[in-house]
Amino acid sequence: MKNFLSRSLGCCILFLYPLLLFSQQRSYTVKGKIDALKDGDKLYLVYQTGDQQITDSALVKQAQFIFHGPLTDPVYASIFLNRNPYVKRMGQGELLDYLKFYLEPSAIQIKAPDSLKHALVTGSKTDQLNRQLQSRLKQNDEQFSALNKEYEALSTEKKNDSAVYKSFIRREQQLQEHSFEIHLAFANEHPNDYLSVISLSHIAAQPTMTQRAATAYARLSPDLKQTPIGQGIVVQLAAFENTRIGSTAPNFAQLNPQGKEIRLADFRKKYLLLDFWASWCGPCREENPNVRKAYDRWKDKGFMVLGVSLDGPGQKDAWLKAIETDGLMWPQVADMKGWENSAAKIYGVRSIPTNFLISPDGKIIAKNLRGEALTDELEKIFAR
């Protein structure tokens, strides 16, 4: 299921501020004081910018630490205490103290009496707005969690009941639509703030939201539209038209685990299931046996699967392990950019599992075939 966002100056100077913020590289400073930290404790600041994962470290002295560096646009960042989990993975049962927040070109303060996870972040407007947005999404997130727990508590017999399964999918879709409305409203309220780009990127490719997302996007400041994510929204808005049933499936190329480039066009003359998933996505992993069953049954009759992973930086080992554990014998590709996966943007993927069934002549003939729906569709095709 769900795996799984005017000023006036009086009137000119403050109006220009958002434009200047996103038009040039500036710098950030993060000063922190966590009373419980000890001299010699080491903190790791990790964030993604473009294709690069940036890592910095700082030693604690008298419970204080400082980070500073260049930055153009706000990024979602993490600070980890005494271990960078992207370099040294956590052992079973180990706990890690960490903080996630929006880092932006400004002077940011982090304070707490006990731990990073309880820290108060000030000085980042984007982080402040994100807390407001997360507050609006809280009830929706809780309902998603409750729905997942309800499904997990079902017996195997109930999970295999197509009527029961479809009812859960329907309820999931209703919750997703509500979350989309929250993101759209937030973006409309904050047309000059970077978090609006984040929110619109969540909904731009959703069929029920594309038109209104395009209207909200048109209201953004020109410099927000020129940010990498802002430019990506244009691709997502086009995805709705480009991935209609009957459209030619957009081509793309990514690397398989061995570093070989695989293109969608390589699979012409076969029925291809283009399957977007990730190792961390529980519903994807639950769906994998259905895909494997279909692959085993029809692979010798002209059916193929291409898996596209939305695993992110530092998750390659988890991706490879999931491929092995789930017995996924078909081609797999990734660019290790998580939700910023280039193919996912082209296809408008904002939730997983998502799939597209493509005919031998490269046309999209079905979408989101899960459970028995995939088997039913392939039975129709190969019975001809």
Salt bridges, closest charged atoms under 4 A:
ASP35 OD1 - LYS33 NZ 2.70
ASP51 OD1 - LYS337 NZ 2.72
GLU94 OE2 - ARG83 NH2 2.61
ASP114 OD2 - HIS118 ND1 3.12
ASP127 OD2 - ARG131 NH1 2.49
ASP141 OD1 - LYS2 NZ 2.49
GLU150 OE1 - ARG171 NH2 2.81
GLU152 OE1 - LYS159 NZ 3.60
GLU172 OE1 - ARG370 NH1 3.83
GLU181 OE2 - ARG212 NH2 2.63
GLU189 OE1 - ARG136 NH2 2.74
ASP193 OD1 - ARG7 NH2 3.98
ASP193 OD1 - LYS125 NZ 3.04
ASP193 OD2 - HIS190 ND1 3.61
GLU241 OE1 - ARG244 NE 2.91
ASP266 OD1 - ARG263 NH2 3.08
ASP326 OD2 - ARG285 NE 2.51
GLU340 OE1 - LYS345 NZ 2.57
GLU379 OE2 - ARG297 NH1 3.14
